[in-house]
Every structure is written in structure tokens, then in C-alpha cells.
């Protein structure tokens, strides 16, 4: 039986190509993901090890350490708050017997303006790292090897990494314009360095200053953010850490050994890469699940075509178990060969994933391809197991073939099997899934428990539709058949009858396409609805032509609105500051502004009172906060407001108006004078600018110039605000479309495979059709129409199911996105139908060509 299985594989190579290709693609996705995960983890560990090279002890500000204990290299500065890490402490640590050297660093962010005047990486300013260059005895810093020029040594000098200098267009000797948290500064570029910090290689920038300058920019003179200690040869790291700890005050600083830092970093890397790997494996699982339909279809049809051969084996003594074993061995051999090829293809996928994900700002470092033993073993195991499981039911069917019955009934069509059990099971699964999703539609929060319920309901609904597909195929294909018959005559009618002849096979072929289109449609409808809500929220209640803000956490200077208001062509410039407020047990965000200017830059709908009544000590509240806190016009709010130092201050505020809540103004609207003292930074969040009629187009450069032309400035019109809000969503959706495309490709292969094998199965029938007058063009047309009908059937099921699931799950977003409403992107849904039509046409090219080339007499004589 082993020889028989091997002979069958070799004898039916052409018929198994599509099956092998489906397995190959699915396994390639799995192996690529596993190798990519190992490679990424290794690259992060290598980058971490490089950052921790020669670091036996790290002394850091205690508050910064608690916020991010595993951070290595440049970190966010803690403002101008002095730390315990000063020059005196650094000298004490340097004097320890076990300390070979110390590296005292100051860290911050600096955003550059390129030579063309445009900010470099301003949208991700947290990646724009800045630190001090620490030359050793040879005048060079081993962490940042010089590529050109020299080290920065004076207040008017800086150095850049090579990638940043190239991106910004700077050369040695150029004047570089940059900003840290305020107006633009300029310094001379004297050096270009190289670095392998993953944050820089993945899109960030690096700016280096001498230590004194870095302290002035990011800290306070004589103080540091971190002191890294290198140990002398033979020194115990733990013992040195203990010695350093004795020099530190009880509070304010902490010492961590290099081994502990490495362990913390390794743990964080493992968590991050595991999450990414699991996400990608989920899509690989979808691709393999779709492949199951193709594999099962293939073996079902092969067994039907080899029924005489199997009957003969049974007649000469083969047991049912041996027949099952023979089919499963055949499946295992196909799965093994395809999995081996899939693993090789997966290496290419793993190589391409890093640059692809880095386009979304993933910050993945460079590194050699890492292939652990788990990757090939898991890939081969997954491919073989999936193939064998998919072939199990067909093998059971093969074992039930009765030798005498089959040998004596050659040429007769197999009896139709009842769909009663399948219909009952499918109805129960679909009904249960729909019931769960209808419950999900009543949920208003996307908690983890709610998401799990939604996933369960979606899985049950989709599984139920798969089981019911044979039953649904008859009315839908009959309806489509009426159109094909009217348009194409006999070929159209034959195509309909061929699709209806074996509803299980038709359903299995269509279901593969249905799964992919269900997921893509659900994703598209949900994404489109979310994007529409985000677009509306981005400019809700906003009449301003521009919104001016700062990329840094320090906000805009309080004089910014006055400077902008004086520009020619500006009708109004409204300052906006925000803080938190608590009253009557309800928490809210209070926005401070100039009511007169704000009335020209925002659109508020008042239910009671008016914007003109807002003034010092007088506020308007949103309808939602008024209901939450039980407020009415005329009430007094005993407001407990936060301050930048974490203290609380109480203020009496009179309610003079109630308005419909918008994104421009959240819960409470007051004056800048009332709000500004309680903000974290005592600066403005942004300035809303309304231009005079016809003057908006030329205002942006004037606004930038008036505010010091800092690279940190963001001057956005309404279109740019919408793009900024929804840009990341678009990127994520495009990535998910790409990942789900694998499932659609495998489904298309399934259509090709089914048609090709169906043509072989109907060889005699096609010969008879040719004999009674149907020409080659009619045969081709019949096969093409059958393919199109099956594809459109799968598309209609998939699109319909996807729309329902997206609608039911959409309600969970309303708590975070009140404007969310399910909206159908009709052009894209039409595109999906067109895609299904195209898949049907393309999938039929080879089978139709093969059918048309059959020799009429030989086909009639075929068995």
C-alpha cells in the first residue's frame, strides 16, 4: 500500500499541483513568520547587547527608571528637574576600585529642519534622539564612531548620524536648524557619525552635542540622566553594583547591574516580538484554513475518479484501513514536499517583512536571518498535519467503496447524498452565531471580554455559512443560471447544471473564496466606517482654517495667539489650553480660550445660554457633562483643578451655557486666564486660526515665521488634520489587506483546481457534447461560465456575511467614537464583486483550454 500511495502521487502530479501550491503558500506564511520572529528578537537582543557593552552598572534617576526600567540608550528627558546624578556623584563612582570608567549621559529630543526647510521626522519627534558626545582619551566616542569631521566641542557645534545628515541634505560646515522644545536654534555641523541604534536605523534621527551644551538644552548644568559604569577585569558585577548603591541617596537614584538590565530588555523584546508573531500567525492560520477546502476537494475528486482502482484493490484483499492509510500516506507525501518548498519560500517572506513593517514606523533593527530548529520543524509539521487532516474525510469515503457495486456500475453517476443532517447542523450553527452577534450589536464598549464574544459569534456565523453553503448554492446558482442561459444560451444552461450537479463540491470551492472575502469585507466596512467617524471628529465643531500646535510636550508659548492675530490676512486667532477638572464626583476636561476669537474659529450649538456669556469665572458645559454632574445654567461649580506640579486648586465657576459636545471643546469651556495656571506646562495646547476670505492659502509660511519657524511647529489645515487622524488606520488596513490577500490567492487556486479536475471527470460528457454539435468555443464558454458562477456565489456569501459581522461588531466602538455609524463603501464592495468575476474568468483559462482540446472520439471512449 505504501508503494501504491507513492505510485498515485507520481501518477497524478498535475492534478496535485494546485493542492501542493496551496500548502506551499500557507506554510511559507507560517515559516516566514517564525523565522521573522526569531530574526527580529535576535536583532533586538544584539542591539541591546551593543548598547549595554561594557555596562556593568547603570545609575539612573529613580522616577525615570520606574517609568521605563528596561530602556537603553537615549531616553526622554525628565524636564529641567534636577536629579541626584551630578558631577560630584559621577566622580565618586569613578573613584571606586572596581570601576574602570564611567559614561555620564544627558538625553533628549531634537527635531531638525532639512536644508529645504521642511522638518525631518516631525510626526514622530519622540524618535529624534539627542545626547552628549563623550570623547575618550583619543578624542573619540566609541559609541558613535566618527565617519567625517570631528566631535562637537563648543556651544555652537553639533554632530549628526550619517543617515540623518543624508536625509536632511546637510554636509560638514553647514548650519543646521533644529528645535528641542521651543523656538528654532542653529548650530554648525562639524561631525558625522555612525550608529546601530535600532531607533535610528528604523527612521529616527540622532543629534550630538558636547556635554555642557546638552545639559543646557535638556537638563540642568552639572547634572545627568544616566551614569553607566564599566568594570575592571575580574570585578564582580553584583559586588560593584552594591558598592555604587552605597554612594547613592536613599531616594532619587537607583543602581541596576548590567545583567539585570539585559534581562529586563530581553523580557520586553520577547513580549513585543511574541505579540507580532502571534498576529502574523493568525493570518497564516486563515490561509491554511482556506487551503483545507482545496485539499479536501482535490482528494474527494481524485477518489471519485479512482473508484475503479480502489474497488479493484478491495477486491484483491485490501482492507478498509489499508485504503484509508494509502490515501493518508499520499496526502502526507504531498504535504511534506509542499511544506519543504514552502519553508524555503518563507525565508524570502521573512526577509521582506522587516522593511515592509518599518514603513509603518515599527522600528525593527537590521540583523542576519536567524533560523532556529523550531521554524523548519513546525513548518513541516503544520503542512503535513493540515494536509492529512483535510484528506481524512475523503479517505474514509474511499474506504466505503464496495468492490462489486462499483465494478458493475461503471459509467453511472454516484447517487445523490442527502443534505438533511448538514442543513440542520448548519442552521443551528448559523442561528447561534447570528444570535451571539445580535447580542454583540447591543454592546457599547470594546472590552476584551466583549471582543472575545464577538470573535466567537463571528466564528460560529462563518462556520454555519460554510456548512449551509451546499443548500444555499441551489437557489443562488439557479438565479444566476437564468441570467447565463438568457445571455449565453446552451453554454450558460450547461454551466448552471454543472455547478448544481455536485452542491458539496461547488460549496467547498466557493467557501474558500467566501472566507477570504468575508474577512476582507468585514475589515473594509469596519475600517471605512471608523475612518468616516474619525474624519468627522477631526474637524467636528471646527471652523478654523488652520490648527497650530507643537510636536513637543511643552506646547506653544502663551504669546503665540497674539503674534498670529497680528498677521495680515488673519481674521481671528483663538488660544486653546486644557486641564482636568473634578466636580460633584464627575471628572472632565476644561478648555480655556478667548471666547470672542473662539466664536470665529469653532462652531458650537448652545442648548442654553451663549458663548458670549463665557468670561472670567464663567463657563459653559457640554450636554453630556451637564447630565453627568447634574448641572444647569445658573449653577455654581466648585471645581477641583489639577496643576502642573500635581497639586490641586479649587475654583468657583458659574455655569452660563450648555452646548452640544464636540471634539473642538470637550466638557467645559472657560477662559485662558482661568485654565492656564492649572495646566501641566503653563503653555497653550494649540491656536485655532481663521483667515479672512480668500487669504487662507498663503498663511502657513507667515504663521511659521511669526512663531520662530521651529521644526516642531505643526500648522495643519482641515484636510491635513483628517489625514493625520486617519493615516495610521489606512496603513494598518492596507497591511491587513495584504495579509488576507494570501487567503484569496489560495481560494482562486481552489477554483482552478476544481475546474481542472472536473473537466477530467467529465471527459466522456464533453466528448458527447462535441459529438452532438457544441463547438470548442461553446465548451470554453461553458467552463468559464461555471467558474464565474461559482466565484460569484462565494463572493455574494462572503460580502453579505462580512457586512453583517461588521455591522454587529461596530456598536462596540461607540463609547470611544460617538460618531461611529456603519457605512457601506459601495465602490469597494463593487470592486470585490469584480474581483470575484475576474478570479472566475482567470481560473477557467487553463481548464477551459484543456476541455476544448479534448479529442472527441477518445473522450467518448473514456471511462
N, C-alpha and C positions, 0 to 999 in steps of 0.2 A: 504493500500500500504506500510505503514511502517512495518507492520508485514510480508508482502511479502518480502520486502527487507532484513529484518533480517533473515527470513527463507532461502532465497537464499544464504546469506553469510554462514550460518551454513551448508547448504546442499552441498556447493561447496568448502569446506575448502581446500581440497587437491589441487584443481585447482587454488586457490588463494594464495597458499603458496609462489610461486616464486615472484608474484606481491608484496606480503607483504614483502618479503625479500629484494626486490629492494628498496622499500620505506624505509625499516628499515636502509639499508646501507647508502642511501642518507641523511636521517635525522640524522643518527649517525654522519656523517661528519659535518653537519650543527651544531648540538648541541655541538659536541666536540669542534668545532672551537669557538663557542660563549662562552662556559664555559672556554676554554683555554684562550681566550682574557681577560675575567673578572678576571681569576685567575692570569694571568701574570701582568695585571695592578695593581691588589691588592698587589701582591708580591713586585713589584717595589715601590709602594707607601709606603708599610711597611718598605722596606729597606731604602727608602728616609727619612721616619719619624724617623727611628732609627739613621740615620746619622745626622739628624737635632735635635735630642733630646737635650734639654737644650740649644739650639742655639737661642737666642733672636735676636742677630745681628751678621752678618758676614762682616768683613772688609777684602777686597781683593784688590790686585793690579788691577788698573783700566783697563790695557791692557788685563790681563787675564780674567777679568770679562766680557769685551766686546766680547772676543773670545768665551766664553762658560759661560754665565751668570747663567745657571742652574746647573752647575757641583757641585757635593757634594763630600767631602772627597778628597783623594789624586788626584792631577791634574798634568798635565805636568809642569815641572819647566820652568821658563822663562829665563833659562840660568844663567849666573853669573851677569846679570844686577841688580844692587842694587834697591830695592823697597823702598817705603816710610814706609813700615811696619817693623820697627825696634824695638829693646828692649825698647827704650825711649817711643815710641808711645804705646807699649803694657802696660807699667807701668802707663801711663796717663789714658788709658781706664780702667785699673784695679782699679784706684782710684775713678772712677765715683760712685756717691751714689747708683745708681740702678744696678751696675754690681756686681754680686755675685762671678764670677770667669771668667777667660779668658783661651782660649786654642790657643796658637800660634804654628802653624804647618809649617813644611818645607816638600815639596813634590817632588818626582822624580820617576825615574825608576831604578831598579837594576835587572839585569838578572843573575841568578845563574847557576853554573855548578854543576850537580849532583855528588854524590860520585863516580859514574862510569866515570866522566869526561865529560859527554855529557851535553850540555846546556839544561836548563829547560824552555820550552815555548819560545824559542828564536825567533820563527817565528812570535810571537805576543808579542814582547817585550814591547809594549805600555800597556799591561795588567799587567806587572810585577811591581807592585806599591811598592814604598818605602817612608817611612815617619819617623818622630821622635816619640819615645815613651815618653809620658808625665806623669810621676808618680805624683799622688796626695799626700796628707799628709800621707796616709797609704802606700805610696811607690808603688801603683798600678795604672795603667791607665784603667779607666772604659770602654774606647772604645775597648781595646784589653785585655780581661781577660787572666791572665796567666794560662796555663794548666800545664806546667812543668818549673822548673828552676826559674830564676829571670830576672829582667829587665836589658837591656844593660845600663851600666853606664860609660863606658870608650871607648876610640877611637878604641880599638881592639876587641870590642864586638858587637854582633847583636842578634836579635831575629827573628824567623820565625813563620808564622802561621802553625798550625798543618798539614794541607793538603799539604802545600809546603814541609815541613820537611819530611813527609811520602813519597811524590813523589820523592824527591831528595835523600832519603835514609840517612838523617842526624839525629843524636841524640845529646843530650846535651853534650857539651865538644868537639864536632868535629870541625875541621877547615873548614870553608865554603869559597869557592872560588866564586867570583862574579865580575861583571863589571857594571859600570854606563854609561860611555861614552868613555872609553879608555882601557888601559891595565887591566889585571885581578888583583883584590885585594883579600886579605884573612883576615878573622876575625873569632873569636871564637864564636860558638853558645852557648849562656848562657840561653836562654829562648824560650819557645814555647807557642804561644798564640792562642786564638780562635777569629774568626771574622765572621760576617754575611754579609760583603760587597759583593754585587752581582757580582762584577768583579772578586773577589777572588773565590767565590763558583762556578763560571762558567768557571774556567780554569786558572785564573791569579795567581800570587804569591804575597806575602806580606813580605817585609823585613823591620825591625825596628831598628833604631839606636838611641843613645842618641842625644839630640838636637844639641850640639856642632858639633858632627861628621856629622849629617845630613846637617847642614849649610855648612860645608866644602865641602861635596860631591855634594850638589845640589843647593847651593845658595852662599851667602857671609856671613861671621861671623856677628852675631848680627842682621840678617835680616830674615824675614819670608814671606811665600807666602799667609798665611791667618791667621786672628785672629778672633776666634769665641768667642762671649760674652754670658755668661749665666746671666739671670736677677734674681734679688732678688724677693721673693714672693711679689705680689701686684704691681710690677713695670709695667708701661705701655710700651709695646714693641716698639710702634711707637715713644714714647717720648724718650726712651733710644737710639733708632736709630738716632734721631735728635741730641741728646747730643754727641754721638760718632762722627757724621758727623762734628760737630763744631771743633773737635780736629784734623781733617784731613786737609791736604793742599788742595788748590783749584783743583789741578791736581795731578794725580799719585795714588790715592786710592779712594775707594768708600765704603760706608756702606749700607748694604741691610738687611732689617728686616727678621727674620726667617719666618714670614708669607709670605712675597714676594718670598723668596727662595722656600718655599714649593709650592706656586702657579706656579712658573716657572717650577719647577721639575714636578709637576702634569701635566702641559700642554705638556711638552716634552714626558712624559710617555704615555699620551693619544694619541699623534700623532704617536709615534712609534708602540704601540700596535694596533692602528686602521689600520695602513698600513698592518701589518702582518695578522690581522684578515681578512681584505678585500681580501688579496691574497689567503688565505686558503678557504674563502667562494667562490671565483671564481671556484676553483676546486670542491667544494661541488655542486655548480650550474651545472657544467658539468656532475657530477654523476647523479644528479636529472634529467637533460635533457635527458640523456640516458635512465633513468628509465621510462620516459614518453612513449617511444616506447613500452616497455614491458607492461606497464599498458594498453595502448590503444589496443595493440594486444590481451591481455587477455580478456578484456571486449568485443571486437569485436567477438572473437571466442565464448565466453560464450553466447552472444546474439544470434549468429547463431545456437548454439546448443539448445537454449531455445526458438527457434522461435515458436514452437507449444504452449508452455506455455504462451508466450506473446500474441499470437493470441487468445488464449482462454480468457485471461484477457480482451483483447479488445472486444471480442465477448460478454462478460457478463457485459460490460459497462465502463471499464476503459478508460479514455481519453488519448490522446497522451501526454498531460502534466503530467498525473499521471505516465505513463510508464517512461518518462524521469526522473521524480522525484524519482521513485523507483530505477532506475539504479544509479542515483547520490547519493542517500542515501546509497545504497550498497557500492559504491566507498568510500564515506565518512567514513563509519564504518570500512572498511578495512584500509583506510588511518590513522584513529585515533588509531586503535590498533597497527598498524605497527610503527606509529610515537612515541607512548609511549615506545615501546620496543627499538626503535632507539635512543631515548633520553637517556635511561639507558646505552646503548652501547656507546653512545657519551661520557659519563663520563669516561669510560675507555680510549677512544681515547684522551681526554683532559689530562688525567694523563700521557699518554705515549708520548705526543708531546714535553713536556719540555726537557726530557733527549735526545730525538731524535734530536731536533734543537740545543741543546747545543753541540752536536758532531760537528756541523758546526761553532762553535765559536760565538753563538748568545748571550751568556752572560745572560741567563734567570735565575733569582733567584728562590730559593726554596720558597714554600708557600702552605698553605692549599687550597684545592679545593673550589672555590667560585662559587656559583650557584645563579645568580640574577634571579628575576622573568621573565626578558625578554627572557632568554635562553629557558626554557621549553615552554613558550607561543609561541615564534617564531618558535621553532622546530615543535610543534604540528600543528601550523597554516600552515607552509610550507608543511609538509607532507600531510595534508588533502587537501589543495588547489591544490597542484600538482596532487594528485590522482583524485580529482573531475574534474579538467580541462582535464586531459588525458582521462577520461571516458565520457566527454561531447559529442564528436562526435559519439562514439558508442551508446550513449543513444538516440541521435537524429535518428540514423539508426533504433534502436529498435522501436521508436515511429511510424516509417513509415511502419511497418509491417501490411499488410492488413489481417484481420482475415480469411476471406473466401478463399482468394488466397492461404494462407499458409496451411490452414487445408485441402484444396483439392489437394494440390500438394506435399504431404509428400513423401519423398524419392527422389525428383527431385533436381538436383543441382541448386543453385541460378544462375540467368542469369549473364553473364559476364558484368561488367560495363566498359564503355569507359574510356580510358586514355587520350583522346584528350585534355581536359582542363588542366589536370595535366601536360601533356607533354609540352604544350605551356607555362604554368607558370614556370615549371622547366627550360625550355630553356631560358626564359627571365632572371630568377634569376641567372642561371649559367653563361650566357653570360655577364650579368652586372658585376658579381663577377670577372670573368676572365679578363674583360676589366680593372676593377679597379686594379687588381693585376699586369697586364701588365704595367700599369702606375707606380705602385709602384716599379716595377723592374728597372725603369729608375731613381729612386731617389737614391742619394748617401749619404744622411745624416739621422741618426736616431733621428730626432727631434720629439717632442711629437706630432705635427700635422701629420707628416708622419706616425708615429706609429698608430695613430687613423685611418688614411686612410687604412693602411694595415689590421688593425683589422676588419674594415668594409668590405673590399674586401674579406677577409678570411671567414667571417660570411656568406656573400652572396653566395660565391662559395660553401661552405659546405651545406648551406640550399638548394641551387639549386640541388646539387647532391642527397640530401635526397629526394627531390620532384621527380627527374628523375629516382630514383632507380628502380621503377617498370618497366619502359621502358628498362633500361639497363640490367635488370635481364634476359630478354629473350635471347639475343644473347650470353651473357657470360655463362649463365647456360646451354644453348644448346651446346655450345662449350665444357663445362666441361662434359656434359652428353654423348657426343660422346666417351670421354675417359672412363667414368664409364661403359658405355654399352659394350665397347670393352673388358674391363678388368673383369667386373663382370656379364656380360650378362643381364638376365632379371631383376635382382635386381637393377643393375645400371640404366637400362632404366626406371624402375618404380620410382626410386629415382629422376631422372630428371623430369619426368612428374609430380610427386607430388610437386616438388619445383616450377614448372611453372604453376601449377593449379591455384594458387591464388597469382599473382605477387605483389599485395599490401601487403599481409601478409609476403611473402618472403622478400620484400624490407624493411618492417618495422623491421623485425628481423635482417636482415643484416645491416641496417642503424645504429642500436645501436652499433654494433661492428665496423662499419666504422668510427663513430665519435671518438671513443677511439683510434683506430689505426691511423686516420688522425692526431690527436694531437700528439701522440707518435712518429709517423714517421716524422712529421714536426720538432718536438723537436730534434729528433735524427739526422736528416740530417743537421739542422742548427747548433746543438752542435758539430757534427763531423767536419763540415766544419770550424767552428770557432776554434776548437781545433787544426786542422791541420795548420791553419793560425798562431795561437799562437805558435805552436811548431816551425814553420819555422822562425817566427820573433824572438823567444827566442835566436836562435843561428845564425840568419842571419848575414853574414859577419864576423862570429866569428870563428877563427881557434885555439883559446886558449884551453888548456886542463882544466884550472880552471879559475874561476872568483872569486876574493877575495873581500869581501865587509864587511860593518859593519852594524849591525841591528839598531844601534842608528842613530840619525840625525846628529851626529858630524863627520861622515866619518872616513877615515883612515889617519894616520899620513903621512906626506909627505915623510918620510924616508922609508915607508913600501915597496915600489918597490925595493929600493936598497937592503934592507935586504933579500927580496925574491930572487933577482937576484944572490946573493952570495951563495945560497944553491946549494949543489951538485945535479945534475940532472935537473937543470933549464936552458933552452936554452935562454929564454927572459922573462922579467917581465916589462910590459908596464903600467905606471901610467895613470890614467884617471881622469880628473877633468872637470866639466862643469859649464857654466854660461850662462846668457842670453845676447843677442846682438840685437841691432836695427840699421838698415842701410837702407837709401832710403825708409823709411816708411815700411820696411819689418822686422818682428821680427823672431829671430832664436835662436837656442841653439848652443853654441860653445863648442866644446870638445877639451881639451888640453891634450897632451900626449907627449911621446918621440917617434918621427917618426920612428927611426931605430928599436926600440923594438916593436912598434906597427905594423910594417910591418910583423913581425913574428907571431903576435897573432891575426891579423884580415885580412880579405880578402876584399879589395876594388877594384872595377873596375873603372879605370880612363878613362874618355872620352877625357880629355885633360890634359896635364901636368903629374906630377907623385908625389907620396908620398915623394920621396927623396928630392924634391924641397921645402917641408914644413920646416920652420925654424923660428927663431925669427922674428916677424913682417911679416911672410909669411904664408898664409893659403890656404887650399883647400876648396871648397864649393861643396855642393851636387847639383845635376842637378835640383832638384825642387826649391832650394833656388836661384840658378843662374837664373832660368827662372823668379821667382817671383821678384827678385831685379834687373833683367836686367844686370847680371854680366858676364864677360868673362875673360879668362886668360889675365893677364896684367893690369886689372882694379885695382883701389885702393878703399878699403872700409873705409869710415870714420865711424868707429864703436863706437856706444854708448853702453858701457857695464855696467852692474849693479855691485854693491859691496855689501859686507855683511852688511854694515851699511845703506843700502837703497839709497846711493848716486850713482851718475853716473860718469863714467870716459870715456874719449874719447881716441881712439887709432887708428892710421893709420895702416891698414893691406893690404898687397899686395896679390892679388889672383894669385896663381901659379898652380892651378889644379882644375878640375871639375870631381867628381866621382858620381857613382850611389848611391843614398841614401840607407842606411841600418840601422838596429836598433843599431848596434855597434857604428855607428857615424851618428848623425842626420844631422844637416845643415852645420856646419862649423867645420873644423879640423885645430887646431893650436898646439902650443907648450904649455907645462905646465907652463912655465915662463910667457907666455902672458895671460893665463887664470886664474891661481891660485889666483892672487891678487884681482880678481873681483868675486870670489866665496863667498857664504854666510858664510862658516865656515873656509875658507883658508885651507881646507883639501882635500884629494883625495876622489872621489866617489868610486872607486874600482881599483883593479890591475888585469890585464889580464896576465895569466901565461902560457907559452908554455914550455912543458917538452922536454927533449932530448928523442930521440927514445927509447921506452921500459922502460922509467923511470917514467911515469905518475902515476902508481898505488900507489907508496909509498910516494908521495909528500905531501899529505894533512896534516899528523901529523907534518911533518917538517915545513910546512908553518905556522901552528898554533903556534908551539913552537917559531919560529923566531919572530912572532908578539906578543908575550906575552901570548899566549894561552888564550885569553879573551873569555868568553862565548858569547860575542857579535859578534865574528868573524863568517862570513859565507864563507866557502870555498866550492864552488859548481862546479861540473863538468857539461858538457853539458846536460847530462841526468837529473841531478838534477835541472838545470835551466829550462828545459822544464816542469818538474813536478811542480816546484814552480809556473810557469806561469799558467798552466792549471789545477792545483789541485783543486782550488776553483770552477772552471767551472764544473769539474767532480762531485764534491759534490752537487752542485746545480742541475745538470742534474739528478743525482740519486734520489734526493729528489722529483723532479717533476715526474720522472717515478713512484715512489711510490704513489704519489697523484693521478696520472692518472690511476694507476692500478685499482682503485675503479671503474672507468667507464668501464674498460674491464671486470671486475668480474660481474658487473650488466648486461653487454651485453651477457656474457656467460649464465647467468641465463635466459635471454630472449630467447636464443636458446633452452635451456632445456624446458622452459615453452611452447613455441610454438610447439615443437615436441610432448610434452606430451599431450597437448590439441588436437593437430592434430591427434594423434593416437586415442584419444577418438572419435573425429569427424568422423574418417574413420573406425570405428569398423566393420560395415557391409562389407565394401570393403575388409578389412583384412581377415574377415571370408570367403569371396568369393575366395580370393587368396589362402587361405589354402585349400579350397574345390577343387580347380582346380589343386592342386599339389605343390604349393610353401610351402616348409617346414619351420620350425621355424628358422633355420639358415638363410634362404633366407629372411624371414621377418625382422630379426635383421639387416641383411646386408643392406636391403632397407632403413630402418630408419637411420642407421648410415651414409650411403652414402648421403642421403638427408641432414642430419645435416652438413656433411663435405662440400657439395656443397654450402649450404647457407653461412657457415662460410668463405669459400674461396672467395665467391662472395663479402662479406663485406670486407674481408681483401684486395682484389685487389683494390676495390674502395677507401678504406682508405689509403693504401700505395701510390697509384697513386696520390690522392688528396694531401696527405701530402708532397710528393716530389715536386709537383707543387707550393704549397704555400711556402715551404722553399726556393725554387729557386727564386721565385718572390720577397720575402722579404729580401733575402740575400744581395742584392745590397746596402741596407741602411747601411751596416757595412763597406763598402769600404773606407769611409772617415777616420774612426778611425783604420781600419785594411786593408791597401792597398793590402796585400797578400791574402785576402779572395777570395775563389772561391768555388762554390757549388760542393761538393764531395759526392758521394753516398757510405755509409757504407754497401756494399753488404752482408757481413756476418750477420749484424744485421737485414737487410731487409729480408734476408732468414730466420732468426730466427723468425721474426714476422709472416711470412707465415707458418712456422712450428707451431708457437703458435696457429694460427687460425685453423690449421689442428687438433692440439691437443684438442682445445676447442670443435671443431666439434665432435671428437671421444668421449670425456668425456661427453659432453652434451647429447649424444644419448644413454648412457648406460642405464639409467632408462627407458626412453620411449621405447627403443628397447626391453628391457626385458619385459616390460608391454605388448607390442604388441605381442610378441612371446607367451605369456602365455594365450592370449585370447582363450576362448573355441569356437571352430569352429561353432557349431550349434547355440549357444547363440548369437554369433557375427552376424550370418546371419539373425537372427530374430530381431536384434536391430533396433531401429528407430532413 
